[in-house]
Amino acid sequence: MASATYELIKQAILSRQQVIATYDGHRREMCPHVLGKSKKGDRQALFYQFGGRSSSGLPPCGEWRCIPISGLSNVSVREGEWHTATYSREQTCVMTIEVEVDNF
């Protein structure tokens, strides 16, 4: 299932679509920005979460999340406003990048 999920997120990045998914027991509304592999070789993505819930809470403006693809379930994509913010430091979530949003 992770492979199908990975491909779905890849297409969402290329099309700038929102991803709706469950992670860590919480439904999340996110915009994926970077997809690839971690230092350990696990597939993961850097998302900007703008809606839904999380165990640590979610600021009103949203927050960056580094999420392993294997931890996502109930994944779907939808059209909608693209959410992003300035990433204040060098991105280290995805070390081997397969695809990323233009102008990130």
N, C-alpha and C positions, 0 to 999 in steps of 0.2 A: 504493500500500500504506500510505503514511503516514496517509491519511485513515481507513482501517479501523482502524489501530493507535490513532490518536487517539481514535476513538469507543470502542474497547475499554477504553482507560485511563479515559476519561470515565465509563463505566459502572462500572468498578472503584472509582472514587472515590465515586460515588453509593451504591454497595452495600458499601463498605468491604471490598473483596476484595483479595487479594494478586495482584501481577503477577509473572510469571516471564518473563524475557526475556534475550536475549544483547545485550550492549553492549560495544564495544571488545574483542571476542573472549572475553568472560567471561560465564558464566551467572550471573544475578543474581536474588535473591529480594527483592522490594521491596513497600512499601505506598505508593501514590501519594497525595499530599496536595494538590497544586496543579497545575492544567493550564491552559495558555493560550499566550501568545506572549511572546518575549523582546523586548528593546529593538529588535533588528533585524527583528522580525516573524516570526522562526522559531518553529515550534511546539515547546514543550518542557514538561517537568514537573519538579516537585520531588518526589522519592521519598525514603522512609526505607528504606535497604537494610539488611536484617537477616540475610541469608544469601547464600550463593554466594561468588563471588570478584570481585576487581577488581585492576587493575594496581598500585594504591597500597596494597593490603591492606584488611582490614576489621576494625575493632575488635570484640571479643567482643560488645559491646552493640549494634553497628550504627552506621550513619553516614548523614547526609543527602547526597543526590546530586542535582545539577541535570543533567538528561539531555535532549538534543534527541530528539524523537520520531523524526526521520529516521534516527537512529543505532541504533534498536532493531530486532531481528529475533527470530524464533521466539517471539513474544509470546503468552502465554496468561494466563488468570486462574484463581484457585482460591479456595475458601473457606479460612479459617484465621484464626488469631489476628491481630489488628490490632496492628502495631508502630509506635511513634512515640516521640518524645523532645521535649524542650524545644528550640525553635529559638532560639538565643542572641542572634540579631540580627534586624533587619528582613529579611524575605524579598525578595530581588532577582532571583531566578532567573526568575520569571514576572512580567512587567510588566503585561500585559493579561490578567487572570484570567477564564477562562470558567467554571471550576468549581473548588471547593476543599472540603476536608473541613470539616464543621461543627466548631466548637470548636477550630480549629487555632490 
